[in-house]
Amino acid sequence: MSEALGSWFKGFLEQVRIRKRQYLLGALEIVLSALTGFLVAALILYFIGYDPWYIFEIMLTYGFSDLGYLGTRAAPLIMTGLAFSIPLLAGVFNIGGESQLYMGALLGLYVAYVTHNVWLGLIAGFIAGALWGGLIAALRVYRGINEVITAIMLNWTAYYTIIYIILVYLPNPKQSHLSVQIPVSEMISYGETFALAVVGALIAYFILYYTDIGYKIRVSGANPRSAVYAGFSPKTAIMASMLLGGGLAGYGGTLIIAGVTGSIDTTMSTLYGLGFTGIGVGLLGRNHPIGIIFSGLFFAGLIIGGQWVELLTGAPPYVTDTITGIIVIALSMPYAYRLLVNYMGRLGKK
Amino acid sequence: MNALSRTGWAIIIIVIVLIAIGGGYWWYASSQQGGKGATTTTKKPVKVAVLFDVGGRGDLSFNDMAYLGAQRAAKDLGVEVKYLTPKSTSDMIPLLKQLASSKQYKILVLIGFLWTDALNKTADQFPDQKFALIDSTTGVTRPNEVDILFREQEVGALIGVIASGMAYELNGSTIGAVAGMSIPPLWKFHIGYLFGAKYFEMKTNKTVNFLWQYTGTFGDPQKGYQTATQLLQQGAKVLYGLAGLTHIGMFDAVIDWNEKGYGKALAIGEDASQEWYNPKYIPVSGAKRVDVAVYTAIKMAVQGPWKGGIHTLGLKEGGVGIWDLDGVRYFAQIAYNESKTKLTPDQIVNIVKQQREKYIKPYVWNIVHELEQKIKSGQIVFKTPLTEDEYNSIIQQLQQGNLNAALAKGHV
């Protein structure tokens, strides 16, 4: 075991040595874009009459001080980030992470509630998300329907289906705005929630970079024609990436239920928006599972810290939402730009 | 050589940037310290925190009213009020824990039912922190927690009388309501509204037909529109909106009903003053004063007496009632500022005043004031049903004309 780890580490050092310049330029890009983001945000804050330093200080100190909170807040974002990134590596835009998360949360909740076993719930959540993602992929692969349109429509289908099911089949007799609850004694801790998210990301990393199907996903995303030339169909890769991505989003949905709320509320405020935020997390993490763990944490920290800004300075939530948005856009811009250029170039060649 | 120098440049730029950030922060931190030293001499006021619902301010209803109440507490009681809007329900428990363990706040006031579960799971861990939950209850009595509820029956009853009177001015005799989900606060509204209609019948010997329809949702204007249209087709002349966002659709249905010439009808709002939405067809709104609840909670914590458990607010405490023209003006002003209406607050108040004079006759006001007096003086007290069966049986008896079935104390 330690030998394998040692040789892996040696390989890693070798990689660093070979790609020193690439890594450094990457770091430079992140530092410069972060600086740009903070600068633009600071200017806006200054002109609408707030002290930029103080607001950044609150966002960064309060956002990253309570590690348990940070971890649980990041867990679903890491999963929806992966749900966006893995299909993107295969060349499809999965903006259905939102509904894959919903379906996972619903089935995960149901199974955990009936069996009193959170682990079975997590597996069920993965399966539900995977099937929901697989549906989008199947429509794309076998019927040629644009995955973005399907995903947008299915997001709302899932949204209303869940509210209906909670209200009619799983209502909580004691609190009418909640679904049935997983018993508190069965719930997992904040630390475990985050750890399980990291495990999910590491498994995704392993599948993408150390298995046959992962290689196919990456190749067909980088260049579908070379995938065909190499003798495998990009269709398989798309299906696989959506099953995996959707599954991880569903797993993330169950993580919130199992670790934080124990139930879904009928206003959907527990789940709403996590899938869309995942798009930013994925881009910020440079479509890499390990990067996404960190970008998920960073994003969660900004969200948490943003809430405290209102408490401590009286600035309305819109101000911090704007600031968070600017910083995230600045950080993901260079990468999104390269993706777009790559994509357009490929369209041009067709 | 070329590659190496570019690598070198990259390192140099990163180092410079990091030093610049570090330096800037150090400069800022040192300048802050001087400032802080100077302010510590002034006496610190008591701090309280108001934690909004997930939607936050700008809803022209619950959260804006909570803000209003807290601002009044800040002015009257000299407390410093801080506000926080959680991003989702999953943020609630960690935020409560962090705020409670900071020991900075005399009381944490939680707005709306979404906080119920989070509070229930944290309140016991912080016995020294006072909590107030507005318009919901955890169902557990704790010394450090107050749950503030409203006696919705009392406003429902007054509105029932007014609606019946308005229906007769529109040459009809049917009133209706578009309700949200069948949950305890709505049961109380139903009992009160029906009681009001029957009370009107008793006092005037005019019969009132009563329609009540649950939509099953508080967030679907489309559904509200459909339900309202059905009720209007069944002859309802006045509709009472008890479904949050859903009854915005009811307002639209009533407006269309009038403007398209199908007939004449009026709508009644609830919670905040909603006359601004269309003062011509919404001449009156029932009040559920979240601001009074927030103020009461802060006052209990700061001045006492503090007693954990459920507290209810009714007509007597000013917790529910009918919005007067000042209240109408206040919400019209907010709506105008947020460009949700083109009419100025003055215009809205004038239209409302005219419409009220036209459709609510003095004899109706007399009945309303008489009933209000009975409730305020404690001469009659409404029942609060604990189960759905109890609620159904009260409604059934009311339908048959047994008004006293709705009363826990006194009789009419």
Interface residues (C-beta under 8 A of the other chain):
Chain A: K20 R21 L24 L25 A27 L28 V31 L32 L35 W53 Y54 E57 D66 G68 Y69 T72 R73 L167 K174 Q175 S176 H177 L178 Q181 V184 Y190 I256 V260 T261 G262 S263 D265 T267 S269 T270 L271 Y272 G273 I303 I304 G306 Q307 W308 E310 L311 L312 G314 P316 P317
Chain B: A3 R6 T7 A10 I11 I13 I14 V17 L18 I21 G24 Y25 Y28 Q32 A49 V54 G56 R57 K82 Y83 L84 T85 P86 K87 S88 T89 S90 D91 I93 P94 L95 Q98 F113 L114 T116 D117 K121 G139 M181 I183 P184 G216 G219
